[in-house]
């Protein structure tokens, strides 16, 4: 099983390295260590059907970010460091 440690932190800028959103960049909004997943801003968008409530009186369909597996993202700083190392 997984020990609950994820290689990226909240508010870190990451790049998606695999999947349908490959190449996209975004800020980590949430880290879910138990599931080894992260929620990245503007990545893995899904449409969610919401019932009317006090918070959302009309209900309807909202678009939101869904969690993506942590192995599919890489820190932008790490990528930049690799590029710099390769160059010089």
C-alpha positions as CSV (number, residue, x, y, z in Angstrom):
1,X,0.0,0.0,0.0
2,X,0.9,3.6,-0.2
3,X,2.4,5.5,2.8
4,X,0.5,8.7,2.2
5,X,3.4,10.8,0.9
6,X,2.9,12.8,-2.3
7,X,5.9,14.4,-4.2
8,X,4.0,17.7,-4.8
9,X,2.6,20.2,-2.4
10,X,-0.4,22.5,-2.3
11,X,0.1,25.8,-4.3
12,X,3.0,24.3,-6.3
13,X,3.0,24.7,-10.1
14,X,3.0,21.4,-11.8
15,X,2.9,20.0,-15.4
16,X,0.8,17.0,-16.4
17,X,3.1,14.4,-17.9
18,X,0.5,11.7,-18.9
19,X,-3.1,11.4,-19.8
20,X,-5.6,13.5,-21.8
21,X,-4.3,16.8,-20.3
22,X,-0.6,16.1,-21.0
23,X,1.4,19.3,-21.3
24,X,-1.0,21.5,-19.3
25,X,0.3,23.5,-16.4
26,X,-1.6,24.5,-13.3
27,X,-1.4,25.1,-9.5
28,X,-2.1,22.3,-7.1
29,X,-5.4,23.1,-5.3
30,X,-5.6,20.0,-3.1
31,X,-3.5,17.0,-2.2
32,X,-5.2,13.7,-1.4
33,X,-2.4,11.6,0.1
34,X,-4.5,8.6,1.1
35,X,-5.6,8.2,-2.6
36,X,-2.2,9.4,-3.9
37,X,-4.0,12.0,-6.0
38,X,-3.9,15.8,-6.6
39,X,-6.4,18.3,-7.8
40,X,-4.8,20.7,-10.3
41,X,-6.3,24.0,-11.4
42,X,-7.8,23.8,-15.0
43,X,-6.9,20.1,-15.4
44,X,-9.1,17.0,-15.6
45,X,-12.3,19.1,-15.9
46,X,-15.6,17.2,-15.3
47,X,-19.2,18.3,-15.4
48,X,-21.1,17.7,-12.1
49,X,-24.9,17.7,-11.8
50,X,-25.8,19.7,-8.7
51,X,-29.2,19.6,-7.0
52,X,-30.7,22.9,-5.9
53,X,-29.5,23.8,-2.3
54,X,-29.1,26.9,-0.1
55,X,-25.6,27.4,-1.6
56,X,-26.7,26.9,-5.2
57,X,-30.5,27.7,-5.4
58,X,-30.8,26.9,-9.1
59,X,-28.8,23.7,-9.2
60,X,-27.7,22.7,-12.7
61,X,-24.4,21.4,-14.2
62,X,-21.1,22.9,-13.0
63,X,-17.7,22.3,-14.4
64,X,-15.0,21.4,-11.8
65,X,-11.6,19.9,-11.4
66,X,-11.4,16.2,-10.6
67,X,-8.4,14.5,-8.9
68,X,-5.6,13.2,-11.1
69,X,-3.1,10.5,-10.0
70,X,0.1,12.0,-8.5
71,X,2.3,10.0,-10.8
72,X,0.8,11.9,-13.8
73,X,2.1,15.3,-12.6
74,X,5.7,16.7,-12.2
75,X,6.8,19.8,-10.4
76,X,7.7,22.6,-12.9
77,X,10.7,23.5,-10.8
78,X,12.0,19.9,-11.2
79,X,11.5,20.1,-15.0
80,X,13.4,23.5,-15.2
81,X,16.2,22.0,-13.1
82,X,16.5,19.0,-15.5
83,X,16.6,21.4,-18.5
84,X,19.3,23.5,-16.9
85,X,21.4,20.5,-16.0
86,X,21.1,19.1,-19.6
87,X,22.1,22.5,-21.1
88,X,25.1,23.3,-18.9
